[in-house]
Amino acid sequence: MDIHVDVVVVGAGGGGAILGLLLAGKGIRTLILEQASGPPHGIRGEILQPNGQKVLDGLGLLAQLPQHAVQPVRHFHFRQIGGQRLCSIDYDELPPPYNRALVTLPHVAHRTVLEALEKANPGRLWYNASFTNVLKRGETIIGVEADVQGKPVRISAKLVVGADGPASRVRETLKIPTRLHRYQDSYLVAILDCPDKLEEAQYFLGKREILGLFPAAKEKLYLVYLIDAQSRDALHTAGVEPLQTRWSAIYPELSATFHGFTSWEQTTVMPTGRTRVRTWVADGAVLIGDAAHGMNPHASQGRMQAMIDATMLADLVPACLAEDNFQASRLKTFENKRRPKVEMLQRLADEEAFFWNTGNPALAWLRDRVFSTIDRNRRLKYQVLTATAGLRETPPFGLLDRFLALGFVPDPRADQRSPHALS
């Protein structure tokens, strides 16, 4: 073998980088392989939900986020396109200090984690390092083969972690049965100059149309627009003017901002998918983040759940090292703790995509009615908020709550909250 470590992590994304940092802090020999040539670039705004903020705070990194690149947001307003306000969510209902969503400029939180990782584990974050195969002894994974800057490298490890996203090569090599679902919708994402100084998040819902507007630092606006997954070429052919006009019609207050959208270089397209994997573990290997449980972005929890995966797996690894036991049966402890919550969030995200993205007039009417009912019901609204914030272990709505959310009968507990459901 060329390299010997305790843990090799494939992928330095939201979960892999956090895991590498946590293991380095525990003195565990860890190597992180990242196929990109360096820290991420490009257009990708991030919304740090309270549970993600708590992870960063525990690492001492929340206060290190550059304040000029972070915008706290208290209110999220859901509105009907061409109509009324439907519902407003107030993060101030949550217990401090994590009672705001944090909208960051592209990759700010991720770069902060990567910088801390390189300081804590110098020389053990390898860029231009592509995973090619696992190494096995019998049925047990004992390391990986990788292409590092064009050269083959063999790395022995007691544990291989696949943190390489929804199209995980590690998962594929392990031959774990997987169901990958691609939604018919994608999102056009843009970061625009916003001289109008939007202060609160706005989320407009129509018939098969969504426009999300999120205030960011430096007088920027983070914009998300629902598009058909196959429509990118048609949009480019039509040019930017139709979108300028449509967005201005939806929210005239930001017309000047929308007309500052002049080039496709200001945008990127984010495809959406869901990953369901039969098992996250094998003898000597484990999957985390999107490699194990990718979900629709409506849940606002994809990156947050990868971070939580990292913290819980990092807690387990020292015991596995002490026992010299990285068999699937031992690693299953991690999966058993995590799977119920992420599957709950996957189901919630699918329900939201079904109703929020609908082009069916009847479903759109039902969606808007539920939003309006929730707006008048403090209990249900709090349950929605705690789910989005990543603070629940249980679904936000039971069967009775679903019925009450239709608004046809009064809820006798409408003015109550249910903090017992928080994790």
HUJOWO-V571960 format. One record per residue. N is the residue number from 1. RES is the residue in one letter. PSI is psi in degrees with one decimal (none if undefined). NEAR is the number of other ideal C-beta (glycine too) atoms within 10 Angstrom. Layout:
[[N RES PSI NEAR] [N RES PSI NEAR]]
This chain:
[[1 M 147.0 12] [2 D -36.9 13] [3 I 141.5 18] [4 H 122.7 13] [5 V 171.9 20] [6 D -44.5 20] [7 V 133.5 25] [8 V 127.2 28] [9 V 123.7 32] [10 V 107.1 30] [11 G 124.0 29] [12 A 42.1 28] [13 G -153.9 23] [14 G -36.8 27] [15 G -43.8 32] [16 G -41.9 29] [17 A -41.9 29] [18 I -44.1 33] [19 L -45.9 30] [20 G -40.5 33] [21 L -43.5 24] [22 L -43.2 23] [23 L -37.5 28] [24 A -38.7 23] [25 G -20.9 14] [26 K 4.0 13] [27 G 19.1 9] [28 I 128.3 19] [29 R 113.1 17] [30 T 138.2 27] [31 L 132.5 24] [32 I 125.2 29] [33 L 126.1 26] [34 E 123.4 26] [35 Q -21.4 17] [36 A 162.6 14] [37 S -9.8 9] [38 G -170.0 9] [39 P 154.1 17] [40 P 148.9 14] [41 H -178.0 11] [42 G -175.9 8] [43 I 105.7 16] [44 R 100.9 16] [45 G 157.1 21] [46 E 138.8 19] [47 I 111.0 23] [48 L 112.9 26] [49 Q 163.8 23] [50 P -38.0 23] [51 N -34.8 20] [52 G -37.4 28] [53 Q -39.3 24] [54 K -38.6 21] [55 V -48.4 22] [56 L -37.3 21] [57 D -40.3 13] [58 G -25.6 11] [59 L -1.1 20] [60 G 18.3 10] [61 L -17.8 18] [62 L -43.6 20] [63 A -14.8 8] [64 Q -9.1 14] [65 L 130.1 18] [66 P 119.3 12] [67 Q -27.2 10] [68 H -7.5 10] [69 A 8.5 19] [70 V 132.1 19] [71 Q 109.8 25] [72 P 138.7 14] [73 V 127.3 18] [74 R -45.6 15] [75 H 138.1 15] [76 F 117.6 21] [77 H 125.7 17] [78 F 128.4 22] [79 R 152.2 21] [80 Q 128.2 16] [81 I 124.2 16] [82 G 10.8 11] [83 G -143.2 11] [84 Q 167.8 8] [85 R 136.3 13] [86 L -44.7 21] [87 C 144.5 21] [88 S 129.2 16] [89 I 129.6 21] [90 D 108.9 15] [91 Y -15.7 21] [92 D -11.7 10] [93 E -19.8 15] [94 L 155.2 19] [95 P 136.2 10] [96 P 158.0 8] [97 P 0.6 11] [98 Y 61.2 21] [99 N 35.4 16] [100 R 151.8 21] [101 A 144.8 25] [102 L 114.2 23] [103 V 122.3 23] [104 T 156.0 23] [105 L 163.1 20] [106 P 126.2 21] [107 H 14.0 19] [108 V -49.9 20] [109 A -42.2 26] [110 H -43.9 20] [111 R -35.1 18] [112 T -41.3 20] [113 V -45.1 26] [114 L -39.8 23] [115 E -41.8 14] [116 A -37.4 21] [117 L -44.2 25] [118 E -30.1 18] [119 K -39.9 10] [120 A -28.4 17] [121 N 66.3 19] [122 P 133.8 9] [123 G 5.6 7] [124 R 10.9 20] [125 L 107.4 24] [126 W 117.7 19] [127 Y 167.9 16] [128 N 37.2 15] [129 A 106.2 22] [130 S 125.1 17] [131 F 135.4 23] [132 T -33.2 12] [133 N 163.3 13] [134 V 154.0 23] [135 L 138.9 17] [136 K 148.9 16] [137 R 105.7 11] [138 G -122.3 6] [139 E 4.0 9] [140 T 133.2 16] [141 I 128.8 24] [142 I 10.6 20] [143 G -165.1 24] [144 V 158.7 26] [145 E 141.3 16] [146 A 156.6 23] [147 D 112.8 15] [148 V 108.4 16] [149 Q 42.6 11] [150 G 1.3 7] [151 K 137.6 10] [152 P 136.2 10] [153 V 138.4 18] [154 R 128.8 14] [155 I 118.1 23] [156 S 143.0 16] [157 A 149.6 26] [158 K -26.4 22] [159 L 131.7 25] [160 V 127.7 26] [161 V 120.2 29] [162 G 103.9 31] [163 A 38.6 32] [164 D 32.9 28] [165 G -179.6 21] [166 P -28.2 21] [167 A 39.1 14] [168 S 121.6 27] [169 R -34.2 19] [170 V -48.4 26] [171 R -41.7 24] [172 E -43.2 13] [173 T -33.3 20] [174 L -11.5 23] [175 K 41.7 8] [176 I 125.1 20] [177 P 132.0 9] [178 T 141.3 19] [179 R 114.1 9] [180 L 122.0 13] [181 H 122.7 14] [182 R 122.9 12] [183 Y 154.7 17] [184 Q -6.1 10] [185 D 144.8 18] [186 S 178.6 20] [187 Y 128.7 18] [188 L 123.3 19] [189 V 135.1 21] [190 A 148.2 20] [191 I 115.9 19] [192 L 150.3 22] [193 D 138.1 14] [194 C 81.4 21] [195 P -18.3 11] [196 D -9.8 16] [197 K 64.0 10] [198 L 131.4 21] [199 E -22.0 10] [200 E 148.9 14] [201 A 140.1 23] [202 Q 133.5 20] [203 Y 108.5 19] [204 F 129.6 22] [205 L 130.5 23] [206 G -152.9 19] [207 K 104.4 14] [208 R 41.2 13] [209 E 131.2 17] [210 I 133.7 18] [211 L 115.3 22] [212 G 132.2 20] [213 L 121.8 25] [214 F 123.8 21] [215 P 135.7 20] [216 A 170.4 25] [217 A 169.1 17] [218 K 34.9 11] [219 E 43.1 15] [220 K 161.2 21] [221 L 131.0 24] [222 Y 115.1 26] [223 L 137.3 26] [224 V 127.5 17] [225 Y 127.8 21] [226 L 128.8 20] [227 I 159.6 18] [228 D 139.3 12] [229 A -23.0 15] [230 Q 7.2 9] [231 S 2.9 14] [232 R -47.2 16] [233 D -39.8 8] [234 A -38.5 10] [235 L -44.4 18] [236 H -38.2 11] [237 T -38.5 7] [238 A -22.8 11] [239 G 178.1 11] [240 V -21.1 17] [241 E -43.2 11] [242 P -36.2 10] [243 L -40.8 20] [244 Q -47.4 17] [245 T -43.6 13] [246 R -45.4 14] [247 W -37.9 23] [248 S -34.2 16] [249 A -35.6 12] [250 I -42.6 19] [251 Y 81.4 18] [252 P -25.2 9] [253 E -23.9 11] [254 L 26.5 22] [255 S -41.2 15] [256 A -38.3 12] [257 T -46.3 24] [258 F -33.7 26] [259 H -6.7 15] [260 G -4.7 16] [261 F 106.0 19] [262 T -7.2 12] [263 S 145.0 7] [264 W -14.5 15] [265 E -14.0 7] [266 Q 1.3 16] [267 T 165.8 21] [268 T 164.1 15] [269 V 127.2 15] [270 M 107.9 14] [271 P 161.2 12] [272 T 143.5 22] [273 G 171.2 17] [274 R 137.0 20] [275 T 124.6 22] [276 R 124.1 16] [277 V 136.9 22] [278 R -42.6 8] [279 T 149.5 17] [280 W -3.7 26] [281 V 153.7 23] [282 A 171.8 24] [283 D 109.0 18] [284 G 8.8 23] [285 A 153.3 28] [286 V 149.0 29] [287 L 143.3 30] [288 I 165.6 32] [289 G -145.8 31] [290 D -22.1 26] [291 A -27.9 32] [292 A -33.3 29] [293 H 52.6 25] [294 G 147.2 26] [295 M 162.8 26] [296 N 139.4 25] [297 P -11.3 21] [298 H -27.9 22] [299 A -19.3 24] [300 S 33.4 22] [301 Q 3.3 26] [302 G -57.3 23] [303 R -36.0 22] [304 M -42.0 24] [305 Q -30.4 28] [306 A -38.5 29] [307 M -41.1 29] [308 I -40.8 25] [309 D -48.2 31] [310 A -43.1 27] [311 T -39.7 16] [312 M -37.0 17] [313 L -38.9 29] [314 A -30.6 22] [315 D -28.3 14] [316 L -33.7 17] [317 V -44.1 24] [318 P -39.0 14] [319 A -39.6 11] [320 C -39.0 20] [321 L -43.1 17] [322 A -35.0 8] [323 E -9.7 10] [324 D 49.5 7] [325 N 104.3 12] [326 F 32.0 26] [327 Q 157.9 14] [328 A -37.8 18] [329 S -31.8 9] [330 R -42.8 15] [331 L -20.5 25] [332 K -22.2 15] [333 T -43.6 16] [334 F -49.1 21] [335 E -42.2 21] [336 N -32.5 11] [337 K -35.0 15] [338 R -34.8 19] [339 R -43.6 16] [340 P -42.2 11] [341 K -46.0 18] [342 V -33.5 24] [343 E -34.5 13] [344 M -44.0 17] [345 L -35.8 25] [346 Q -44.0 22] [347 R -42.0 14] [348 L -44.8 22] [349 A -38.4 22] [350 D -39.8 17] [351 E -43.3 16] [352 E -42.8 18] [353 A -38.7 21] [354 F -45.0 14] [355 F -41.6 18] [356 W -36.9 21] [357 N 1.0 22] [358 T 148.2 18] [359 G 1.7 10] [360 N 121.2 13] [361 P -38.5 9] [362 A -43.8 8] [363 L -37.0 15] [364 A -40.3 21] [365 W -43.6 12] [366 L -43.5 15] [367 R -48.5 21] [368 D -34.9 20] [369 R -42.7 15] [370 V -44.0 20] [371 F -46.0 22] [372 S -37.6 18] [373 T -45.3 20] [374 I -37.0 27] [375 D -28.4 17] [376 R -0.7 13] [377 N 102.6 23] [378 R -37.4 16] [379 R -51.7 17] [380 L -36.9 25] [381 K -40.8 21] [382 Y -36.5 22] [383 Q -38.3 23] [384 V -45.2 19] [385 L -45.9 22] [386 T -27.5 24] [387 A -46.5 22] [388 T -37.7 25] [389 A -6.5 26] [390 G 23.5 24] [391 L 8.0 19] [392 R 146.4 22] [393 E -13.7 11] [394 T 159.6 17] [395 P 147.9 16] [396 P -27.8 22] [397 F 127.6 19] [398 G -175.5 11] [399 L -44.2 7] [400 L -41.1 9] [401 D -37.1 18] [402 R -41.3 14] [403 F -44.2 13] [404 L -31.0 23] [405 A -18.4 22] [406 L -21.4 11] [407 G 14.4 15] [408 F -22.0 9] [409 V 150.6 8] [410 P 151.4 10] [411 D 112.8 19] [412 P -14.3 9] [413 R 21.8 14] [414 A -27.8 14] [415 D 7.2 9] [416 Q 162.6 12] [417 R 165.2 16] [418 S 66.5 16] [419 P -15.3 11] [420 H -17.5 6] [421 A -4.7 16] [422 L 147.5 14] [423 S none 11]]
